[in-house]
Amino acid sequence: MDRVLGAIADPTRRAILARLAESDARVTELAAGFPISLNSVSKHVRKLEEARLVRREIRGRDHVLSLNAAPLSEAAAWISHYQRYWTDSLAALDEFATGKKPTQRKPK
């Protein structure tokens, strides 16, 4: 999970994942959509491959990349576990700021 969280911490890598969520792409096609060099995009892709978020298939001279979203599920589950803490905190802040009485919350 550390590699996944590290990989998605970078906005360029998140943009690469968003692009690959639309369709598979060759590395050169992917790089054309970014204002950085092909070499820089390749470095970002390698980080995503290390986190197993991107698969590479070599077809002749083309390197075709595809999204592998499965590793995101563990990170999503971990984040979801802590969601109740910030949800409860925001509800308490709302109650304090508006002067409303606490409402009954359904247990999770």
PyMOL commands that set and color helices and strands:
alter all, ss='L'
color gray80, all
select helices_A, chain A and resi 2-8+11-22+27-32+38-50+72-98
alter helices_A, ss='H'
color red, helices_A
select strands_A, chain A and resi 25-26+54-59+62-67
alter strands_A, ss='S'
color yellow, strands_A
deselect
rebuild
show_as cartoon
